[in-house]
Every structure is written in C-alpha cells, then in structure tokens.
Amino acid sequence: MTELIEIRHLQNTDYEAIKAAMLQAYPSMGSYWRREQLARLVAIFPEGQFVLTVNGEVVAAALALIIDHEKLANEHTFQQVTGDYTFSTHDPTGDTLYGIEVFVVPAMRGRRLARRLYDARKELCERLNLRAINFGARIAGYHAYQDTLSPKEYVRRVKDRAIVDPALNFQLANDFHPVRVLRNYLPGDDASGDYALLMEWDNMLYDTRPTPAVAQKTQVRLGLVQWQMRLYDGLEDMFQQVEYFVDALAAYRADFALFPELFHGPLMAETNELAEIDAIRKLSQFSDEILARFTKLAVQYHINIITGSMPVVADEGHLLNVGYLCRRNGSVERYEKIHVTPNEAKYWALRGGTRLQTFDTDCGPIGVLICYDSEFPELARLLADQGMNILFIPFLTDTQTAYSRVRHCAQARAIENECYVAMAGSVGNLPRVKNMDIQYAQSAVLTPCDFAFPNTGVKSEATPNTEMILVTDVDLTILDRLRHSGSVQNLRNRRHDMYKLSASELMPKH
C-alpha cells in the first residue's frame, strides 16, 4: 500500500500523539513539551508549528518562533530564547525564524522526513519575508572528542569529513552554516559537552519591509450589548430582541457580539412561585435551545457571538454557569464560570466549573471570564500565557459597588496581561424574578496604559444603566509593539526564577 506522507500545521488535538512521538525520539532524556506549552505555541504562531504524518500517524514535528536577531544575545541558552519555555520571546515584528524543536521517531529516520520539515520552514521563512532561520544544534558526537578537540575544531573536522556527525552533516547538507558556538545551551546535554552550534540559513529572497507579514485580522471590531432586563412572553419573544442586536451589530460589520451573563434571567418570571434554586433549574431547560439559536445566528449574520452565560446541568447533576463562543463558521466552544459568588452558591446552588482555555478565532486567540472570575488574576494570566489578545467579560452586577469591583479588576487584567478587555452587562429593574431585582452596568472596552492607548486605559464605554450597543475597533498590532517595546513589559519582565503559575492537572487543557 502506498504511504501517505503529509505535512500540516500542529493542532491542539495532536498533543497525545506529539507526546508519544517525543518520548520515542528522546528515550534517554524522557523530555516532552507540556500540553499548555504547545497550546500557547499554536495560539501565538500557528503557521510556525509543523507536524509530519505517515498514513495519519504523527511521526515528526518542527516548532519555531519569530525573534528579532538584534535582540538575541550572542551567548544565549535554549531557556533564554524560549522565555523560560513560555515563548514570551516570540515577536511577530521580528526578522528571524528560530527553530526550537525538530524530531523524527526512530522507526522513520533515514527516510528524508526531516528534510521535508526543513523545506517547509524555508518556504515559511520566504513567505513571511524573514531574514533567516536560526536554531541551536546539538553536537551529540562531540563527547568522544572533547578531551582533544575544541568545538570549533570538531566542526572543522566534520566539514572535512574526517569525523562523521549525522545530525551536523545533515544540517550542512541543507544549506545551514554554523555562526558561533553556544556554551551551556542545554545544561545536562553531556553528549554535546554542554555545547551547541547556532546554525543559520539565509533567505536569499529577503527584502526589507515596512510591516510584518500577518496571518490574521489585526483590526477587530467589537460589539457589546448592554442589555435591558425586561419581562418576556417566552423564549421566542426574547429572541426577537436578541436577533435585533445581532442584526444591528452585523450591519456595523462587528467581528464579535458580546452578551451579558445570565441575560435571559427574566424567563424565570414564569416560575417565580418556585424557590430560587428550583426556578434556575427550570431556566436551565432553555439552554440547549438558546445555544442552537445563537449558533444559527452566528452563521446567518456572519459574526462571532459570545453568548454571555446560562445555567447548565452537569453530568453529575449539579448546576454550572456556562457560556459559548459561537463562531461565524458554525463551530462552537464552551467556557465555564470557575468561581461562584457566595450569593450564587446560597440561592442557586451553582458550582464552579473547571474549563479554562483560549479559543482560536479568525481574529486571533481570545479568552472569556464570566464576571466574578475576572477578580482572580491567575485565570487571566493563564489565558495570556496561551496567547490571548482580547479578554471578554460578560457580567451581571446589582449595585455600583459590585460593578466597580468587576470594572477595576478588568482594567487591571488589561494592564498586567497587555491585552484588550471587553466587558458587557445588564441594566434595569426586574420585577417578579427572585434574586434579580436590580442591575447596574456600564459596558466598556479597556486597554493597557501606554502612549499608544488612551491615557485613561478606556477605549470606549457605554452610558451607565442605559440599554445600548457599543461598537469599538481595536488594533492588535499595537499589542505586539507594547509587548516588545512598551514603556513597561509586564509579561516579558516576570521573574520566572522566583515564581511560576501553572494550571491544576485536574483542569482540562486547551
């Protein structure tokens, strides 16, 4: 049977296959990339991550970042060039493709599969008009000669064919040349004597350009719905209002429509004679139909819809506060409220969810935190580490003090994670629904605080406690400049030598 060999971009669903292949490729080291690390790579630079499959099985991969070679120290380590494995060094405005991984499983070596991956990288380098490809190459045969030869002399002998080093010979044959010797590049790499070679392939088609090549939209239009709580004659009546807002935002060519948390709460008026916990369980019966209608509207009006949130019964029988990203291509993603307020636990018996991840969209990676979750900085930081550019916060607050907690925390999340934050809530008074008597909101789009942004960190905001839509454009390229040349660089300047943040193993990974 003819083998089908295919090179494609890495996907998050490839993780288990990648892990198994890496363990085969590095049996003595037992090392492999963690799920959250590969998810971040896919989020920040999907075009640079390749996998090679044979008859659908992942047998090889090549991973890379874009860096600015002028900012790369002559002497650097693998840990430094990867930003302590967080990939914070990735710079979309850079000029060099830096390879951080190439491997082929042992059973498939000697079949020129690595050459295919190298060629894919070269094509990417030319397409993105980058200056060169660099990577740190192990010299795994050097340990046998380190007592008699310097690394430089070892390389010369390999070039002269006096010494056979299969990996280095392969790289030289593929038009890569050594630029310098790197000391302590991979500490513990005894086979290489803790040395590596900085290899380079020059892009002969490189031409200075004013702007970097970009693979996704950089100008994104956000549409926020500041929803008026009112009584409805059932789900059909409510969705007339929903479709009105979606239609209006689509007419303004918005890329996203953001609805508030539990905006459909007025439907509980039909069961107001019940206790609060029973009424919200009745409300959860609408959730499947609401999701189906939002999914249809997203495709019909060609707009990505963030559905706010709704109660959903978990498999174990308890209630979760859940929302959905309905993409305009018809696909759907689910997000969950991780932290529930004391009030939500007391009156509605809601429990916290476990799902936290970024979502890839045609406008780049986004994150969603429901209301109270925005007051826990760890969640937004985990999303930022996965490449989030825009954080959406659907919220429901009753008083101005409650709103202020969410608002001030949302502003902090924008600053510390160098991202845009869009927050949308409900307004007005709601009779005949227990535990939802009053609402207060001032929806807003918030920014980091630097010269490229508004002085106040507020891009736009709605009129307080008034039903309306807020339409705002945000520029993602400004975020890139901020992260790499801003007055302060919160993500880059973290002290990874002193503290780290990681998600619980109990939480599903992206």
DRENLOVO-729463 format. One record per residue (C-alpha): residue in one letter; x, y, z. Coordinates in steps of 0.2 Angstrom, whole numbers, padded with zeros to 4 digits, always signed. Example, Ala and Ser with C-alpha at 12.3 -4.5 7.8 and 13.67 -1.06 7.14 Angstrom:
2
a+0062-0022+0039/s+0068-0005+0036/
END
This chain:
510
m+0000+0000+0000/t+0006+0017-0004/e+0011+0028+0011/l+0003+0045+0013/i+0015+0057+0019/e+0008+0074+0024/i+0015+0090+0032/r+0002+0101+0041/h+0001+0113+0055/l+0000+0107+0073/q-0017+0107+0081/n-0021+0106+0099/t-0029+0089+0097/d-0012+0082+0091/y-0005+0083+0109/e-0005+0065+0114/a+0002+0060+0098/i+0016+0073+0099/k+0020+0067+0117/a+0021+0049+0112/a+0032+0053+0097/m+0044+0064+0108/l+0046+0050+0120/q+0051+0039+0106/a+0063+0052+0099/y+0071+0055+0116/p+0071+0039+0125/s+0086+0043+0136/m+0080+0061+0140/g+0062+0057+0144/s+0058+0075+0139/y+0042+0082+0130/w+0033+0098+0128/r+0018+0100+0140/r+0001+0102+0134/e-0001+0120+0139/q+0016+0125+0131/l+0011+0118+0114/a-0006+0126+0116/r+0002+0143+0118/l+0013+0140+0103/v-0002+0136+0092/a-0011+0151+0099/i+0003+0164+0096/f+0011+0157+0080/p+0001+0143+0072/e+0010+0145+0055/g+0027+0140+0063/q+0022+0124+0070/f+0023+0109+0058/v+0019+0090+0061/l+0023+0076+0048/t+0011+0062+0047/v+0013+0045+0038/n-0004+0037+0035/g-0012+0049+0048/e+0001+0045+0062/v+0012+0059+0069/v+0030+0054+0067/a+0039+0070+0066/a+0037+0088+0070/a+0046+0105+0069/l+0042+0120+0080/a+0048+0138+0079/l+0046+0156+0085/i+0049+0173+0077/i+0063+0183+0085/d+0072+0200+0082/h+0090+0194+0079/e+0097+0211+0085/k+0089+0207+0102/l+0096+0190+0103/a+0112+0189+0113/n+0127+0181+0105/e+0128+0170+0120/h+0111+0163+0124/t+0103+0147+0131/f+0088+0137+0125/q+0079+0143+0141/q+0083+0161+0137/v+0077+0160+0119/t+0061+0152+0123/g+0057+0164+0138/d+0059+0151+0151/y+0048+0140+0140/t+0034+0152+0140/f+0038+0159+0122/s+0036+0176+0128/t+0051+0180+0116/h+0040+0177+0101/d+0040+0194+0091/p+0028+0195+0076/t+0038+0210+0071/g+0055+0201+0071/d+0065+0196+0057/t+0071+0178+0061/l+0063+0161+0062/y+0071+0152+0077/g+0068+0134+0077/i+0066+0127+0094/e+0062+0109+0090/v+0064+0096+0076/f+0062+0077+0079/v+0058+0061+0070/v+0053+0045+0078/p+0067+0032+0077/a+0057+0020+0066/m+0056+0033+0052/r+0073+0040+0052/g+0084+0039+0036/r+0069+0042+0025/r+0072+0061+0022/l+0057+0066+0033/a+0067+0079+0042/r+0072+0087+0025/r+0054+0089+0022/l+0051+0099+0038/y+0067+0109+0034/d+0060+0113+0017/a+0043+0118+0025/r+0052+0130+0037/k+0062+0138+0022/e+0046+0141+0012/l+0038+0149+0028/c+0053+0160+0030/e+0052+0166+0012/r+0033+0168+0013/l+0034+0179+0029/n+0049+0188+0021/l+0061+0184+0036/r+0079+0187+0036/a+0085+0170+0041/i+0082+0154+0050/n+0092+0150+0066/f+0092+0136+0079/g+0104+0129+0092/a+0110+0112+0086/r+0117+0099+0097/i+0133+0091+0093/a+0130+0074+0100/g+0146+0066+0094/y+0157+0079+0102/h+0159+0070+0119/a+0170+0057+0111/y+0182+0071+0106/q+0180+0084+0119/d+0197+0080+0128/t+0207+0083+0112/l+0197+0095+0101/s+0188+0111+0104/p+0170+0113+0097/k+0177+0124+0083/e+0190+0111+0078/y+0177+0097+0079/v+0166+0107+0067/r+0180+0109+0055/r+0184+0090+0055/v+0166+0086+0052/k+0166+0098+0037/d+0182+0090+0031/r+0173+0073+0033/a+0186+0067+0045/i+0173+0065+0058/v+0155+0058+0055/d+0141+0068+0064/p+0125+0063+0056/a+0115+0077+0063/l+0128+0091+0059/n+0131+0083+0042/f+0113+0084+0038/q+0111+0102+0043/l+0126+0107+0032/a+0119+0097+0018/n+0103+0108+0019/d+0112+0124+0017/f+0114+0128+0036/h+0130+0135+0042/p+0137+0137+0059/v+0138+0155+0066/r+0145+0153+0083/v+0147+0141+0097/l+0135+0142+0111/r+0140+0137+0129/n+0128+0129+0141/y+0114+0130+0128/l+0106+0114+0135/p+0113+0111+0153/g+0114+0092+0155/d+0117+0088+0137/d+0133+0078+0141/a+0133+0070+0124/s+0137+0088+0117/g+0148+0093+0131/d+0135+0106+0135/y+0139+0115+0119/a+0128+0119+0104/l+0130+0127+0087/l+0120+0142+0082/m+0115+0137+0064/e+0109+0149+0051/w+0100+0148+0034/d+0100+0164+0024/n+0084+0169+0015/m+0091+0175-0002/l+0074+0182-0006/y+0073+0193+0010/d+0069+0211+0007/t+0066+0225+0020/r+0048+0228+0023/p+0039+0241+0032/t+0027+0229+0041/p+0027+0211+0046/a+0018+0198+0037/v+0002+0194+0047/a-0009+0179+0045/q-0025+0185+0054/k-0035+0201+0056/t-0026+0215+0065/q-0041+0227+0065/v-0055+0219+0076/r-0072+0227+0078/l-0080+0223+0095/g-0099+0224+0098/l-0105+0225+0116/v-0123+0223+0120/q-0129+0232+0136/w-0145+0223+0139/q-0161+0229+0147/m-0169+0217+0159/r-0187+0216+0155/l-0201+0203+0155/y-0204+0192+0140/d-0218+0181+0134/g-0207+0166+0132/l-0191+0162+0123/e-0197+0167+0106/d-0201+0185+0112/m-0184+0186+0120/f-0175+0180+0104/q-0183+0194+0094/q-0173+0206+0105/v-0158+0195+0103/e-0159+0195+0084/y-0161+0213+0084/f-0145+0216+0092/v-0136+0203+0082/d-0143+0211+0066/a-0138+0228+0071/l-0120+0224+0076/a-0118+0214+0060/a-0124+0229+0050/y-0109+0238+0058/r-0098+0224+0052/a-0093+0219+0070/d-0082+0204+0072/f-0089+0200+0089/a-0106+0201+0098/l-0104+0200+0117/f-0120+0197+0128/p-0120+0199+0147/e-0120+0185+0160/l-0137+0177+0163/f-0146+0190+0152/h-0161+0178+0149/g-0164+0178+0168/p-0181+0187+0165/l-0188+0170+0159/m-0188+0164+0177/a-0203+0175+0179/e-0214+0161+0173/t-0208+0151+0188/n-0207+0164+0201/e-0218+0155+0213/l-0204+0142+0215/a-0189+0143+0226/e-0174+0152+0218/i-0165+0135+0217/d-0179+0127+0208/a-0183+0142+0197/i-0165+0142+0190/r-0165+0124+0186/k-0181+0127+0176/l-0171+0141+0167/s-0158+0128+0163/q-0171+0119+0152/f-0169+0133+0139/s-0150+0132+0137/d-0150+0119+0123/e-0162+0129+0113/i-0153+0146+0116/l-0137+0138+0111/a-0144+0131+0095/r-0152+0148+0090/f-0136+0158+0094/t-0126+0145+0083/k-0138+0149+0069/l-0137+0167+0071/a-0118+0167+0071/v-0118+0159+0054/q-0133+0169+0047/y-0126+0186+0051/h-0108+0181+0049/i-0102+0187+0067/n-0094+0178+0081/i-0106+0178+0096/i-0101+0176+0114/t-0117+0171+0122/g-0115+0178+0140/s-0119+0163+0151/m-0133+0152+0156/p-0136+0138+0169/v-0132+0120+0163/v-0134+0104+0172/a-0118+0095+0173/d-0117+0076+0171/e-0116+0074+0190/g-0132+0083+0192/h-0126+0100+0199/l-0128+0117+0190/l-0114+0126+0181/n-0114+0144+0174/v-0109+0141+0156/g-0107+0151+0140/y-0102+0148+0122/l-0092+0155+0109/c-0102+0153+0093/r-0090+0156+0078/r-0097+0163+0062/n-0091+0147+0053/g-0103+0137+0063/s-0091+0129+0076/v-0095+0131+0095/e-0084+0132+0110/r-0089+0131+0129/y-0082+0141+0143/e-0087+0139+0162/k-0088+0151+0177/i-0074+0144+0188/h-0078+0154+0204/v-0096+0157+0210/t-0101+0171+0222/p-0107+0167+0239/n-0124+0173+0233/e-0125+0161+0218/a-0120+0147+0229/k-0133+0151+0243/y-0148+0154+0232/w-0145+0145+0216/a-0133+0131+0222/l-0121+0135+0207/r-0104+0126+0207/g-0088+0132+0200/g-0083+0124+0183/t-0065+0118+0178/r-0064+0123+0160/l-0052+0137+0156/q-0044+0140+0139/t-0041+0152+0125/f-0051+0150+0109/d-0044+0152+0091/t-0054+0164+0081/d-0052+0172+0064/c-0047+0187+0074/g-0034+0178+0084/p-0034+0170+0101/i-0047+0176+0114/g-0052+0172+0132/v-0068+0173+0141/l-0070+0175+0160/i-0088+0176+0167/c-0090+0191+0180/y-0083+0186+0196/d-0069+0176+0188/s-0061+0192+0182/e-0057+0196+0200/f-0045+0182+0201/p-0029+0187+0191/e-0022+0170+0190/l-0035+0165+0177/a-0032+0179+0165/r-0013+0176+0167/l-0015+0158+0162/l-0025+0164+0146/a-0012+0177+0142/d+0001+0163+0143/q-0009+0154+0129/g-0008+0170+0118/m-0024+0179+0122/n-0026+0196+0114/i-0044+0200+0119/l-0052+0196+0135/f-0071+0196+0135/i-0080+0198+0152/p-0099+0195+0152/f-0105+0201+0169/l-0121+0203+0180/t-0120+0215+0195/d-0133+0223+0205/t-0126+0238+0213/q-0112+0251+0208/t-0100+0244+0221/a-0102+0226+0214/y-0099+0234+0196/s-0084+0243+0202/r-0076+0228+0208/v-0078+0220+0191/r-0073+0236+0182/h-0057+0239+0192/c-0051+0221+0191/a-0055+0221+0172/q-0044+0236+0170/a-0030+0228+0180/r-0031+0212+0169/a-0029+0223+0153/i-0013+0231+0160/e-0005+0216+0168/n-0009+0205+0153/e-0006+0218+0139/c-0022+0214+0131/y-0039+0222+0127/v-0054+0219+0138/a-0072+0220+0133/m-0085+0219+0147/a-0104+0219+0144/g-0118+0219+0157/s-0136+0220+0160/v-0146+0236+0166/g-0163+0240+0174/n-0175+0233+0186/l-0184+0216+0185/p-0200+0213+0194/r-0206+0195+0198/v-0189+0187+0197/k-0182+0182+0214/n-0163+0187+0217/m-0163+0198+0201/d-0172+0213+0207/i-0159+0227+0201/q-0145+0228+0189/y-0131+0240+0186/a-0119+0241+0172/q-0108+0252+0161/s-0101+0241+0147/a-0083+0246+0141/v-0068+0242+0131/l-0052+0243+0141/t-0034+0244+0136/p-0017+0243+0143/c-0010+0260+0149/d+0004+0266+0137/f+0007+0280+0125/a-0001+0270+0110/f-0018+0269+0120/p-0030+0281+0128/n-0022+0290+0144/t-0036+0283+0155/g-0035+0265+0148/v-0053+0266+0142/k-0055+0264+0123/s-0074+0267+0124/e-0088+0265+0137/a-0107+0265+0137/t-0119+0276+0146/p-0122+0269+0163/n-0138+0260+0166/t-0145+0263+0148/e-0149+0249+0135/m-0137+0252+0120/i-0124+0244+0110/l-0106+0249+0110/v-0096+0247+0094/t-0077+0249+0095/d-0062+0245+0084/v-0046+0238+0092/d-0029+0236+0084/l-0019+0220+0088/t-0003+0226+0081/i-0002+0239+0095/l-0002+0225+0107/d+0013+0217+0098/r+0023+0233+0099/l+0018+0236+0118/r+0024+0218+0122/h+0041+0221+0114/s+0045+0239+0116/g+0032+0247+0128/s+0037+0258+0142/v+0034+0243+0153/q+0033+0225+0148/n+0023+0215+0161/l+0023+0198+0153/r+0041+0199+0147/n+0048+0206+0164/r+0041+0192+0175/r+0053+0184+0187/h+0052+0166+0182/d+0067+0162+0193/m+0056+0167+0208/y+0038+0162+0204/k+0028+0152+0192/l+0010+0150+0188/s+0003+0133+0182/a-0015+0126+0180/s-0021+0111+0190/e-0019+0094+0182/l-0037+0092+0186/m-0042+0106+0174/p-0044+0101+0155/k-0031+0109+0145/h-0033+0118+0128/
END
